[in-house]
Amino acid sequence: MSEANDGIDEAFEGQLRVLVTAAGQVAERLSRSRESELRRAEAGSEQEARELQSRLEAENQVARAQAGAVHRSEWWDTATPEQIGDTYQVARAWANEDPELARAEQRIREELRTRYGVDVAGTNADSGAVREAIARAEQRRVRAEAERQGARADSAEAQRLMAVANTADRLPERAAVVGDEAERQAQAEAARTASEPLYDSAERRTTTAADLEAHGVGPELVATRMRADVSQAKPATETTRGAGGKAPKARKSRGRGSQVQRTGLER
C-alpha cells in the first residue's frame, strides 16, 4: 500500500514539476505581450488605449480572485497539479505589476517547496514534457481569448441594438412634436392673414372712389388713383406717402408771380 502511495506521489510530483515549469515560461510570455500591447495602444489613439486599459483591469481582477485561493491551506489540501500550475501562471504573469499577485506567487513558491520539494527556480522537469505542456497552455489561452473577444463583440452589438431601439421608441414622440409645431405655425400664419386689411377688394375700391368723388375729385383723377391702388394693392392714401411713411411736404412758392394751376380738387 505504501509502495502504491509512493508511486502516486511520485507521479503527482513529476507532473507538478512539468506544469509549474511550463506555467512560469508561459507567464513570462504573457507579461511581455501585455507590455507590448500597452506600448502600441499608447502610440495609437486615446480610445484604443482606454479600451485596452479597461480590458486589462478586468483581467487583473479575475487574476486576483483566482490567485487569492493560494493563501488558504484547505485549497492546497485538494489542489491538483493542473490547478496549481494554472494559478502559478496567473500570479507570475502579474507579479511585476500587482503587489497582491506578487504575494500570491511567493506563497505558491513556498508551498511547492515545503509540500512537494519542488523549487520553481530549478524543477529539473523533462524538457519534452514541458514543451508539450506549454503548447497545451497556449491552446487554452487562444481559446480563452477568442471567447473573450466574442463576449466583447456580443456586448457591443447588444449596446448598439439597445441604442437603435431607444431611438425607434422616441420617433413617435419626435414626430408628434414636429407635427404640433407645424400646426402651430400654420395657425399663426392663418391668423396673420385673417388680421390683415383686405385692401384689394372690389367693394373697398368702389367705396373709395365714391368718397373721392364726393369730395369733388374729378372722374379721370379718381380712375387714375384706382388703377394705382390696384397695381400696388395698397390704400390710395399710401400712394401719396414717401418711403418713411410720411406725406411729402408741399413745395414752397418761388415768388408772388407764380401761378397755381387749379384742378378739380380746389373747391
ROSE-972888 format. One line per 8 residues: their letters; for each residue x, y, z of N, C-alpha, C. Coordinates in Angstrom, 2 decimals. Layout:
<recs>
a	X:Y:Z:X:Y:Z:X:Y:Z ~ ...
</recs>
This chain:
<recs>
mseandgi	0.83:-1.19:0.00:0.00:0.00:0.00:0.87:1.24:0.00 ~ 1.96:1.12:0.81:2.88:2.23:0.90:3.57:2.45:-0.44 ~ 3.95:1.32:-1.14:4.60:1.44:-2.43:3.66:2.08:-3.45 ~ 2.36:1.74:-3.38:1.38:2.32:-4.29:1.27:3.82:-4.06 ~ 1.23:4.17:-2.77:1.16:5.59:-2.47:2.42:6.32:-2.94 ~ 3.55:5.67:-2.77:4.79:6.30:-3.23:4.76:6.52:-4.74 ~ 4.16:5.57:-5.47:4.06:5.72:-6.92:3.17:6.87:-7.31 ~ 2.06:7.00:-6.59:1.13:8.10:-6.87:1.79:9.43:-6.57
deafegql	2.45:9.48:-5.43:3.10:10.72:-5.05:4.20:11.10:-6.05 ~ 4.91:10.10:-6.52:5.97:10.37:-7.48:5.41:10.89:-8.79 ~ 4.31:10.29:-9.25:3.68:10.76:-10.49:3.13:12.17:-10.31 ~ 2.54:12.41:-9.15:1.99:13.74:-8.85:3.11:14.78:-8.89 ~ 4.21:14.45:-8.23:5.31:15.40:-8.18:5.92:15.63:-9.55 ~ 6.07:14.57:-10.32:6.63:14.72:-11.67:5.75:15.61:-12.55 ~ 4.45:15.36:-12.49:3.52:16.17:-13.27:3.55:17.63:-12.79 ~ 3.63:17.81:-11.49:3.67:19.15:-10.93:4.91:19.92:-11.40
rvlvtaag	6.05:19.24:-11.44:7.27:19.88:-11.90:7.13:20.37:-13.35 ~ 6.54:19.52:-14.17:6.37:19.88:-15.59:5.43:21.07:-15.74 ~ 4.29:21.00:-15.06:3.29:22.05:-15.22:3.74:23.38:-14.64 ~ 4.44:23.33:-13.50:4.93:24.58:-12.91:6.00:25.20:-13.81 ~ 6.87:24.39:-14.39:7.89:24.92:-15.29:7.25:25.56:-16.52 ~ 6.29:24.86:-17.11:5.59:25.40:-18.28:4.83:26.68:-17.92 ~ 4.20:26.67:-16.75:3.43:27.84:-16.32:4.32:29.07:-16.18 ~ 5.52:28.88:-15.63:6.43:30.01:-15.48:6.83:30.60:-16.82
qvaerlsr	7.12:29.74:-17.80:7.52:30.23:-19.13:6.37:30.93:-19.85 ~ 5.17:30.35:-19.75:4.00:30.99:-20.38:3.72:32.33:-19.72 ~ 3.86:32.41:-18.41:3.61:33.65:-17.69:4.56:34.76:-18.16 ~ 5.82:34.41:-18.39:6.78:35.40:-18.88:6.36:35.91:-20.26 ~ 5.89:35.03:-21.10:5.43:35.45:-22.43:4.22:36.37:-22.33 ~ 3.30:36.03:-21.45:2.09:36.85:-21.30:2.44:38.25:-20.78 ~ 3.38:38.31:-19.85:3.78:39.60:-19.30:4.41:40.48:-20.38 ~ 5.29:39.91:-21.19:5.92:40.68:-22.27:4.88:41.09:-23.32
sreselrr	3.96:40.20:-23.63:2.92:40.52:-24.60:2.05:41.68:-24.12 ~ 1.72:41.68:-22.85:0.89:42.75:-22.30:1.63:44.09:-22.36 ~ 2.91:44.10:-22.07:3.70:45.32:-22.15:3.73:45.84:-23.58 ~ 3.86:44.95:-24.55:3.86:45.37:-25.96:2.52:45.96:-26.36 ~ 1.45:45.34:-25.89:0.11:45.87:-26.19:-0.07:47.28:-25.64 ~ 0.41:47.49:-24.43:0.29:48.81:-23.82:1.07:49.86:-24.60 ~ 2.26:49.52:-25.05:3.05:50.47:-25.83:2.37:50.79:-27.15 ~ 1.83:49.78:-27.83:1.14:50.03:-29.10:-0.11:50.90:-28.88
aeagseqe	-0.84:50.62:-27.82:-2.05:51.38:-27.56:-1.73:52.84:-27.23 ~ -0.66:53.05:-26.45:-0.26:54.41:-26.10:0.18:55.19:-27.34 ~ 0.77:54.49:-28.30:1.20:55.15:-29.53:0.04:55.37:-30.49 ~ -1.07:54.69:-30.25:-2.24:54.84:-31.11:-3.20:55.89:-30.60 ~ -4.48:55.61:-30.74:-5.50:56.58:-30.35:-5.79:56.48:-28.86 ~ -6.38:57.55:-28.32:-6.75:57.55:-26.91:-7.84:56.52:-26.64 ~ -8.76:56.36:-27.59:-9.84:55.39:-27.41:-9.28:53.98:-27.32 ~ -8.32:53.66:-28.18:-7.70:52.33:-28.14:-7.02:52.09:-26.80
arelqsrl	-6.32:53.11:-26.31:-5.63:52.97:-25.02:-6.63:52.77:-23.89 ~ -7.74:53.51:-23.93:-8.75:53.35:-22.87:-9.38:51.96:-22.91 ~ -9.68:51.47:-24.10:-10.29:50.15:-24.22:-9.35:49.07:-23.71 ~ -8.08:49.17:-24.06:-7.11:48.18:-23.60:-6.96:48.24:-22.08 ~ -6.88:49.45:-21.55:-6.73:49.60:-20.10:-7.93:49.01:-19.37 ~ -9.11:49.23:-19.92:-10.31:48.68:-19.30:-10.28:47.15:-19.33 ~ -9.85:46.58:-20.43:-9.78:45.12:-20.53:-8.76:44.54:-19.56 ~ -7.60:45.18:-19.47:-6.55:44.68:-18.58:-6.97:44.79:-17.12
eaenqvar	-7.69:45.83:-16.78:-8.18:45.95:-15.40:-9.14:44.82:-15.06 ~ -9.99:44.46:-16.02:-10.92:43.35:-15.78:-10.15:42.04:-15.63 ~ -9.14:41.82:-16.47:-8.34:40.60:-16.37:-7.57:40.55:-15.05 ~ -7.10:41.70:-14.61:-6.37:41.75:-13.35:-7.27:41.38:-12.17 ~ -8.51:41.82:-12.21:-9.44:41.47:-11.14:-9.72:39.96:-11.12 ~ -9.85:39.36:-12.29:-10.05:37.91:-12.38:-8.83:37.18:-11.83 ~ -7.64:37.67:-12.19:-6.41:37.05:-11.70:-6.32:37.12:-10.18 ~ -6.68:38.24:-9.61:-6.65:38.37:-8.15:-7.60:37.37:-7.48
aqagavhr	-8.79:37.24:-8.06:-9.76:36.32:-7.47:-9.26:34.88:-7.53 ~ -8.63:34.51:-8.66:-8.14:33.14:-8.79:-6.95:32.88:-7.87 ~ -6.01:33.80:-7.82:-4.80:33.58:-7.02:-5.04:33.74:-5.53 ~ -6.14:34.37:-5.14:-6.40:34.55:-3.72:-6.55:33.24:-2.98 ~ -6.89:32.16:-3.69:-7.11:30.87:-3.04:-5.84:30.28:-2.46 ~ -4.67:30.67:-2.96:-3.42:30.04:-2.51:-3.08:30.39:-1.07 ~ -3.75:31.38:-0.51:-3.48:31.77:0.87:-4.28:30.93:1.87 ~ -5.09:29.99:1.36:-5.87:29.12:2.25:-5.28:27.71:2.23
sewwdtat	-5.01:27.18:3.39:-4.38:25.84:3.48:-5.29:24.75:2.92 ~ -6.60:24.89:3.11:-7.52:23.87:2.61:-7.50:23.77:1.09 ~ -7.16:24.86:0.41:-7.07:24.80:-1.05:-5.91:23.87:-1.45 ~ -4.81:23.99:-0.77:-3.65:23.17:-1.09:-3.91:21.70:-0.78 ~ -4.76:21.42:0.16:-5.02:20.03:0.52:-5.69:19.26:-0.61 ~ -6.39:19.95:-1.48:-7.13:19.27:-2.57:-6.71:19.71:-3.97 ~ -5.79:20.64:-4.08:-5.41:21.17:-5.39:-4.71:20.13:-6.24 ~ -5.04:20.08:-7.52:-4.41:19.16:-8.47:-3.20:19.86:-9.11
peqigdty	-2.31:19.11:-9.77:-1.18:19.75:-10.45:-1.63:20.78:-11.49 ~ -2.73:20.49:-12.20:-3.25:21.44:-13.19:-3.68:22.74:-12.52 ~ -4.39:22.63:-11.40:-4.83:23.83:-10.70:-3.66:24.64:-10.17 ~ -2.68:23.95:-9.63:-1.51:24.66:-9.11:-0.75:25.34:-10.25 ~ -0.57:24.62:-11.34:0.15:25.20:-12.49:-0.58:26.42:-13.05 ~ -1.91:26.30:-13.24:-2.68:27.43:-13.79:-2.61:28.65:-12.87 ~ -2.72:28.41:-11.56:-2.72:29.52:-10.62:-1.34:30.17:-10.54 ~ -0.30:29.34:-10.62:1.05:29.91:-10.63:1.27:30.76:-11.89
qvarawan	0.76:30.31:-13.01:0.89:31.06:-14.26:0.22:32.44:-14.14 ~ -0.97:32.46:-13.57:-1.70:33.73:-13.42:-0.93:34.67:-12.48 ~ -0.50:34.16:-11.33:0.18:35.01:-10.36:1.51:35.52:-10.92 ~ 2.25:34.64:-11.58:3.56:35.03:-12.12:3.41:36.06:-13.23 ~ 2.37:35.97:-14.04:2.18:36.89:-15.15:1.92:38.32:-14.69 ~ 1.35:38.47:-13.48:1.02:39.81:-12.95:1.92:40.25:-11.81 ~ 2.86:39.42:-11.42:3.65:39.70:-10.22:4.44:41.00:-10.32 ~ 4.90:41.36:-11.50:5.69:42.58:-11.67:4.85:43.86:-11.65
edpelara	3.53:43.72:-11.70:2.65:44.89:-11.79:1.68:45.01:-10.61 ~ 1.42:43.90:-9.93:0.41:43.91:-8.88:1.00:43.31:-7.60 ~ 1.18:44.09:-6.55:1.77:43.57:-5.31:0.98:42.41:-4.72 ~ -0.33:42.45:-4.84:-1.13:41.36:-4.28:-0.83:40.05:-4.98 ~ -0.68:40.09:-6.31:-0.36:38.86:-7.06:1.10:38.48:-6.87 ~ 1.95:39.43:-6.58:3.35:39.10:-6.26:3.40:38.29:-4.95 ~ 2.56:38.66:-3.98:2.49:37.88:-2.73:1.94:36.48:-2.98 ~ 0.98:36.39:-3.89:0.42:35.07:-4.21:1.48:34.18:-4.86
eqrireel	2.30:34.75:-5.73:3.37:33.97:-6.37:4.36:33.47:-5.31 ~ 4.69:34.32:-4.39:5.63:33.93:-3.34:5.06:32.81:-2.48 ~ 3.76:32.88:-2.19:3.13:31.83:-1.39:3.15:30.49:-2.14 ~ 2.95:30.52:-3.44:2.99:29.28:-4.23:4.39:28.67:-4.18 ~ 5.39:29.52:-4.34:6.77:29.01:-4.28:7.04:28.32:-2.94 ~ 6.59:28.93:-1.86:6.83:28.36:-0.53:6.10:27.03:-0.36 ~ 4.85:26.96:-0.79:4.07:25.73:-0.65:4.65:24.61:-1.51 ~ 5.10:24.93:-2.71:5.71:23.92:-3.57:6.98:23.35:-2.94
rtrygvdv	7.74:24.20:-2.31:9.00:23.75:-1.71:8.74:22.93:-0.45 ~ 7.83:23.37:0.42:7.60:22.68:1.68:6.74:21.43:1.52 ~ 5.78:21.47:0.65:4.87:20.32:0.49:5.42:19.25:-0.44 ~ 6.05:19.70:-1.54:6.43:18.73:-2.58:7.92:18.72:-2.90 ~ 8.68:19.58:-2.26:10.11:19.61:-2.52:10.44:20.10:-3.92 ~ 9.60:20.94:-4.47:9.80:21.46:-5.83:10.29:22.89:-5.74 ~ 11.44:23.14:-6.35:11.99:24.50:-6.39:11.68:25.08:-7.77 ~ 10.92:26.15:-7.78:10.50:26.74:-9.05:11.70:27.19:-9.87
agtnadsg	12.75:27.64:-9.21:13.93:28.11:-9.94:14.67:26.97:-10.64 ~ 14.49:25.75:-10.19:15.14:24.61:-10.84:14.34:23.36:-10.61 ~ 13.34:23.11:-11.45:12.43:21.99:-11.24:12.99:20.67:-11.77 ~ 14.01:20.73:-12.64:14.56:19.51:-13.26:13.48:18.71:-13.98 ~ 12.52:19.41:-14.58:11.43:18.75:-15.31:11.91:18.31:-16.68 ~ 11.27:17.26:-17.20:11.59:16.75:-18.52:11.27:17.83:-19.56 ~ 12.25:18.18:-20.39:12.09:19.29:-21.34:11.01:19.01:-22.39 ~ 10.92:17.75:-22.85:9.90:17.40:-23.83:8.50:17.55:-23.25
avreaiar	8.34:17.08:-22.02:7.04:17.20:-21.37:6.68:18.66:-21.13 ~ 7.69:19.47:-20.83:7.45:20.89:-20.62:6.97:21.55:-21.91 ~ 7.61:21.23:-23.04:7.18:21.79:-24.32:5.73:21.43:-24.64 ~ 5.38:20.17:-24.37:4.00:19.76:-24.61:3.03:20.52:-23.71 ~ 3.42:20.70:-22.47:2.57:21.43:-21.53:2.41:22.89:-21.96 ~ 3.49:23.48:-22.45:3.41:24.87:-22.93:2.47:24.97:-24.13 ~ 2.56:24.01:-25.04:1.69:24.02:-26.22:0.23:23.93:-25.80 ~ -0.06:23.04:-24.84:-1.45:22.92:-24.37:-1.92:24.21:-23.70
aeqrrvra	-1.01:24.83:-22.91:-1.37:26.08:-22.24:-1.64:27.19:-23.26 ~ -0.86:27.24:-24.32:-1.07:28.25:-25.35:-2.41:28.04:-26.06 ~ -2.74:26.79:-26.31:-4.02:26.49:-26.95:-5.18:26.95:-26.06 ~ -5.06:26.65:-24.78:-6.12:27.10:-23.86:-6.22:28.62:-23.82 ~ -5.06:29.29:-23.87:-5.06:30.75:-23.83:-5.72:31.34:-25.09 ~ -5.41:30.75:-26.25:-6.00:31.23:-27.50:-7.52:31.06:-27.49 ~ -7.97:29.89:-26.99:-9.42:29.67:-26.92:-10.08:30.65:-25.95 ~ -9.42:30.90:-24.82:-9.99:31.83:-23.84:-10.06:33.25:-24.42
eaerqgar	-9.02:33.66:-25.16:-9.03:34.98:-25.76:-10.11:35.11:-26.81 ~ -10.31:34.05:-27.60:-11.38:34.06:-28.61:-12.74:34.19:-27.94 ~ -12.91:33.49:-26.82:-14.18:33.59:-26.09:-14.38:35.00:-25.54 ~ -13.31:35.62:-25.05:-13.42:36.98:-24.52:-13.77:37.97:-25.63 ~ -13.13:37.81:-26.79:-13.44:38.69:-27.91:-14.87:38.51:-28.37 ~ -15.33:37.25:-28.39:-16.72:37.01:-28.75:-17.68:37.64:-27.78 ~ -17.34:37.55:-26.50:-18.20:38.17:-25.48:-18.21:39.68:-25.62 ~ -17.03:40.28:-25.92:-16.99:41.74:-26.10:-17.79:42.15:-27.33
adsaeaqr	-17.69:41.36:-28.42:-18.46:41.68:-29.62:-19.96:41.57:-29.37 ~ -20.35:40.53:-28.62:-21.78:40.39:-28.29:-22.26:41.55:-27.44 ~ -21.42:41.99:-26.50:-21.80:43.11:-25.65:-21.94:44.40:-26.46 ~ -20.99:44.62:-27.39:-21.06:45.82:-28.23:-22.30:45.80:-29.12 ~ -22.62:44.63:-29.67:-23.81:44.51:-30.53:-25.08:44.73:-29.71 ~ -25.10:44.21:-28.50:-26.27:44.41:-27.64:-26.46:45.89:-27.32 ~ -25.37:46.60:-27.06:-25.47:48.03:-26.79:-25.95:48.79:-28.02 ~ -25.47:48.38:-29.21:-25.91:49.04:-30.45:-27.40:48.83:-30.67
lmavanta	-27.86:47.59:-30.50:-29.28:47.30:-30.69:-30.13:48.05:-29.67 ~ -29.62:48.19:-28.44:-30.35:48.93:-27.44:-30.49:50.40:-27.83 ~ -29.39:50.96:-28.37:-29.44:52.37:-28.80:-30.42:52.55:-29.95 ~ -30.43:51.59:-30.90:-31.37:51.67:-32.03:-32.81:51.58:-31.51 ~ -33.04:50.66:-30.57:-34.39:50.51:-30.02:-34.84:51.77:-29.30 ~ -33.94:52.39:-28.54:-34.29:53.62:-27.84:-34.62:54.74:-28.81 ~ -33.84:54.80:-29.91:-34.11:55.82:-30.93:-35.46:55.59:-31.57 ~ -35.77:54.32:-31.89:-37.06:53.99:-32.50:-38.22:54.32:-31.56
drlperaa	-38.01:54.09:-30.26:-39.06:54.40:-29.29:-39.35:55.89:-29.23 ~ -38.32:56.71:-29.48:-38.51:58.15:-29.38:-39.04:58.78:-30.66 ~ -39.06:58.02:-31.78:-39.51:58.58:-33.05:-40.94:59.10:-33.01 ~ -41.94:58.32:-32.47:-43.30:58.86:-32.42:-43.39:60.16:-31.62 ~ -42.64:60.22:-30.52:-42.65:61.44:-29.71:-42.10:62.62:-30.50 ~ -40.99:62.39:-31.22:-40.41:63.46:-32.03:-41.35:63.87:-33.15 ~ -41.99:62.87:-33.78:-42.92:63.19:-34.86:-44.09:64.02:-34.34 ~ -44.56:63.70:-33.14:-45.67:64.45:-32.56:-45.25:65.89:-32.29
vvgdeaer	-44.03:66.07:-31.80:-43.54:67.42:-31.52:-43.43:68.22:-32.81 ~ -42.88:67.59:-33.86:-42.75:68.27:-35.14:-44.12:68.60:-35.71 ~ -45.06:67.66:-35.60:-46.41:67.90:-36.10:-47.10:69.04:-35.37 ~ -46.96:69.08:-34.05:-47.56:70.15:-33.27:-46.96:71.50:-33.66 ~ -45.65:71.54:-33.86:-45.01:72.79:-34.23:-45.49:73.27:-35.60 ~ -45.62:72.33:-36.55:-46.10:72.70:-37.88:-47.53:73.22:-37.82 ~ -48.34:72.58:-36.99:-49.73:73.02:-36.86:-49.80:74.41:-36.24 ~ -48.95:74.66:-35.22:-48.94:75.98:-34.60:-48.52:77.06:-35.59
qaqaeaar	-47.51:76.73:-36.41:-47.07:77.71:-37.41:-48.17:77.99:-38.43 ~ -48.87:76.94:-38.85:-49.95:77.12:-39.82:-51.07:77.98:-39.24 ~ -51.41:77.73:-37.97:-52.45:78.52:-37.32:-52.03:79.98:-37.18 ~ -50.77:80.21:-36.83:-50.29:81.58:-36.70:-50.33:82.30:-38.03 ~ -49.94:81.60:-39.11:-49.97:82.20:-40.44:-51.39:82.53:-40.85 ~ -52.30:81.64:-40.55:-53.70:81.90:-40.89:-54.25:83.08:-40.10 ~ -53.85:83.21:-38.84:-54.31:84.33:-38.02:-53.78:85.65:-38.56 ~ -52.47:85.63:-38.98:-51.91:86.86:-39.54:-52.62:87.26:-40.83
taseplyd	-52.90:86.26:-41.66:-53.58:86.54:-42.93:-54.97:87.09:-42.67 ~ -55.68:86.53:-41.70:-57.04:86.98:-41.41:-57.06:88.38:-40.83 ~ -55.98:88.74:-40.10:-55.95:90.04:-39.45:-55.52:91.16:-40.38 ~ -54.94:90.85:-41.55:-54.51:91.90:-42.48:-55.70:92.54:-43.17 ~ -55.70:93.87:-43.37:-56.81:94.55:-44.07:-56.89:94.08:-45.51 ~ -58.06:93.86:-45.96:-58.27:93.41:-47.34:-58.39:94.64:-48.23 ~ -57.20:95.24:-48.53:-57.22:96.46:-49.32:-57.71:96.22:-50.73 ~ -57.22:95.17:-51.36:-57.51:94.98:-52.78:-58.79:94.20:-52.96
saerrttt	-59.95:94.86:-52.73:-61.25:94.24:-52.94:-62.12:95.19:-53.74 ~ -63.06:94.64:-54.51:-63.92:95.48:-55.35:-64.78:96.40:-54.50 ~ -65.27:95.89:-53.37:-66.11:96.72:-52.52:-65.34:97.91:-51.97 ~ -64.11:97.66:-51.54:-63.33:98.76:-50.99:-63.01:99.81:-52.04 ~ -62.68:99.35:-53.28:-62.36:100.31:-54.34:-63.58:101.16:-54.70 ~ -64.77:100.52:-54.74:-66.00:101.26:-55.06:-66.26:102.33:-54.00 ~ -66.10:101.94:-52.73:-66.33:102.89:-51.64:-65.34:104.03:-51.69 ~ -64.07:103.71:-51.94:-63.04:104.75:-52.01:-63.31:105.72:-53.15
aadleahg	-63.66:105.17:-54.32:-63.94:106.03:-55.47:-65.10:106.95:-55.19 ~ -66.15:106.43:-54.56:-67.31:107.25:-54.25:-66.94:108.35:-53.27 ~ -66.08:108.02:-52.30:-65.68:109.01:-51.32:-64.88:110.13:-51.97 ~ -63.97:109.76:-52.90:-63.19:110.78:-53.60:-64.07:111.68:-54.45 ~ -65.02:111.08:-55.15:-65.93:111.88:-55.98:-66.77:112.80:-55.12 ~ -67.15:112.32:-53.92:-67.95:113.16:-53.03:-67.19:114.40:-52.58 ~ -65.86:114.30:-52.56:-65.03:115.44:-52.17:-64.63:116.27:-53.37 ~ -65.24:116.00:-54.50:-65.02:116.85:-55.66:-63.90:116.44:-56.55
vgpelvat	-63.35:115.24:-56.38:-62.27:114.78:-57.24:-62.87:114.36:-58.58 ~ -62.24:114.80:-59.65:-62.75:114.51:-60.97:-62.70:113.04:-61.32 ~ -63.55:112.58:-62.21:-63.60:111.15:-62.61:-62.28:110.63:-63.14 ~ -61.56:111.43:-63.95:-60.30:110.94:-64.52:-59.26:110.70:-63.44 ~ -59.19:111.67:-62.49:-58.23:111.50:-61.40:-58.61:110.34:-60.49 ~ -59.92:110.16:-60.27:-60.36:109.01:-59.46:-59.96:107.71:-60.15 ~ -60.14:107.62:-61.44:-59.79:106.40:-62.19:-58.29:106.14:-62.12 ~ -57.50:107.23:-62.21:-56.05:107.07:-62.10:-55.65:106.53:-60.74
rmradvsq	-56.27:107.10:-59.67:-55.99:106.62:-58.32:-56.35:105.15:-58.16 ~ -57.48:104.75:-58.70:-57.92:103.35:-58.57:-56.97:102.40:-59.28 ~ -56.48:102.80:-60.46:-55.54:101.94:-61.18:-54.24:101.78:-60.39 ~ -53.77:102.90:-59.82:-52.55:102.82:-58.99:-52.79:101.96:-57.77 ~ -53.99:102.07:-57.18:-54.33:101.28:-55.99:-54.32:99.80:-56.29 ~ -54.90:99.43:-57.42:-54.96:98.01:-57.80:-53.57:97.47:-58.06 ~ -52.73:98.24:-58.76:-51.40:97.74:-59.10:-50.52:97.58:-57.88 ~ -50.71:98.42:-56.86:-49.88:98.34:-55.66:-50.52:97.54:-54.54
akpatett	-51.80:97.24:-54.65:-52.54:96.52:-53.61:-52.40:97.19:-52.28 ~ -52.41:98.56:-52.27:-52.33:99.33:-51.03:-53.41:100.38:-51.05 ~ -53.76:100.95:-49.91:-54.75:102.01:-49.87:-54.30:103.19:-50.70 ~ -55.26:103.88:-51.30:-54.92:105.02:-52.14:-54.18:106.08:-51.37 ~ -54.46:106.18:-50.05:-53.80:107.21:-49.24:-52.32:106.96:-49.12 ~ -51.89:105.68:-49.28:-50.47:105.37:-49.14:-49.68:105.74:-50.37 ~ -50.37:105.97:-51.49:-49.64:106.33:-52.70:-49.08:107.72:-52.62 ~ -49.60:108.50:-51.67:-49.11:109.88:-51.51:-48.06:109.97:-50.43
rgaggkap	-47.66:108.83:-49.80:-46.67:108.84:-48.73:-45.29:108.49:-49.26 ~ -44.27:108.98:-48.61:-42.90:108.67:-49.01:-42.45:107.36:-48.43 ~ -41.17:107.05:-48.61:-40.61:105.79:-48.13:-40.65:105.72:-46.64 ~ -40.62:106.80:-45.93:-40.63:106.78:-44.47:-42.02:106.72:-43.90 ~ -43.05:106.66:-44.75:-44.41:106.55:-44.26:-45.05:107.88:-44.01 ~ -44.38:109.03:-44.31:-44.94:110.35:-44.09:-45.24:111.01:-45.42 ~ -46.28:111.83:-45.41:-46.63:112.54:-46.63:-45.57:113.58:-46.92 ~ -45.19:113.74:-48.20:-44.16:114.74:-48.54:-44.65:116.14:-48.27
karksrgr	-43.72:117.03:-47.88:-44.07:118.41:-47.63:-44.40:119.12:-48.94 ~ -45.33:120.10:-48.84:-45.71:120.87:-50.03:-44.55:121.76:-50.44 ~ -44.38:121.93:-51.76:-43.30:122.74:-52.28:-43.63:124.21:-52.07 ~ -42.66:124.98:-51.59:-42.87:126.41:-51.36:-42.94:127.16:-52.69 ~ -43.77:128.24:-52.68:-43.89:129.06:-53.89:-42.60:129.82:-54.11 ~ -42.17:129.89:-55.35:-40.93:130.56:-55.66:-41.08:132.09:-55.76 ~ -42.28:132.55:-55.81:-42.45:134.00:-55.89:-43.91:134.36:-56.03 ~ -44.16:135.67:-55.83:-45.55:136.09:-55.89:-46.11:135.98:-57.29
gsqvqrtg	-45.23:135.96:-58.25:-45.74:135.91:-59.62:-46.08:134.55:-60.09 ~ -45.80:133.56:-59.29:-46.07:132.18:-59.70:-47.54:131.94:-59.77 ~ -47.95:131.19:-60.74:-49.35:130.87:-60.91:-49.61:129.46:-60.43 ~ -50.66:129.29:-59.60:-51.04:127.97:-59.12:-52.06:127.40:-60.07 ~ -51.73:126.21:-60.62:-52.64:125.56:-61.54:-53.80:124.99:-60.76 ~ -55.01:125.38:-61.14:-56.18:124.92:-60.43:-56.65:123.60:-61.04 ~ -57.08:122.72:-60.18:-57.63:121.42:-60.61:-58.98:121.25:-59.97 ~ -59.53:120.12:-60.23:-60.85:119.85:-59.66:-60.83:119.67:-58.18
ler	-59.64:119.57:-57.56:-59.56:119.39:-56.10:-59.74:120.70:-55.37 ~ -59.60:121.88:-56.05:-59.62:123.17:-55.37:-61.04:123.70:-55.37 ~ -61.75:123.32:-54.36:-63.13:123.83:-54.20:-63.38:124.14:-52.76
</recs>
